[in-house]
Amino acid sequence: MAAISAWFWNERFWLPHNVTWADLADPAPGVEYPKAGHLLSALPLALGIFAVRIFFERCIASPCASILQIQTELSRRAQPNAVLEKVFTSITKSPDSRHLEGLSKQLDWDVRKIQRWFRQRRNQDKPSTRTKFCESMWRFTFYLCIFIYGIRFLWQSLWMWDTRQCWYNYPYQVLTSGLYYYYITELSFYWSLMFSQFTDIKRKDFLIMFVHHLATISLISFSYVNNMLRVGSLVMCIHDSSDFLLEAAKLANYAKYQRLCDFLFVVFGMIFFVTRLVIFPFWSVSHPCVCVCVHFLCCDIIFKPVSKDDRSDIESSSEEETETTPRERLKTASSRGENGSNGHFGSKSWSQNHNNW
């Protein structure tokens, strides 16, 4: 382990020429440099943020959802069945035709009845619109607050207006209280997101988001230890500048204010493009090609068609379709088209197709 640690923290890789970790560990009196031990304070703070989130969602976001008449959907629960439950939890949540035929023979059930059971069972594990509204309202509040803090702090810093200052006298750059609080708060928030993944309802993108949070935590941690706080603070602020707009668009979507949702998403898209595909690669860092490729991948994930991503949609049941006549289905579809949003037109906009948020 000592050999691996020595190889990983090789000074030739992390620090400029003729600079050692010992130089940063023993600064002059009254001077403070970032240390790896500082990052440990993010863990208890992350638990505190997680507790604040629970309080916020229950005491603030939930009443807001009630005011906006966002209710918890009552989905039909699957009939208790030990055999199907075992298959659902340990084998597959979407059985293929071979599994369906085998289960049909074993239970003496019709294949469509088994399909309906799995559909209802999957819906039980999916968060309601009210739950997603509360989660998005919490993220919106945090992203907005941390962005305001970051922009106010950076507005007074030299390196926001001249990025060459990010590397002036590097790595002998003094750790200020503002930078420390900014970094530790961001790091604590992503640790709290990591914790909450294991307590929230699991979604289809669990692994993707887990890797995303892990990568973010790693980048923030390594840039802190390596004293790249100046450029790191710019990168964090750039990314925070569009995140709260995306969450605001989600909130409008859940509340069925479709025009507001469309407007916010357009604004988000423009700011995302400018900050992450122009400002970030060509102004704050020195490897634009790699950054542009990574963020184009992010664009593909965010703006991809919803038909390919149903991580949170409540699946429609074919049972209701088979038990209603064509005239009744036409009447239902017509009423949905007229009353699908809060006083807005019933035509389909992109946001009506983004209920998977």
Beta strands, then each sheet from edge to edge (+ up, - down):
end
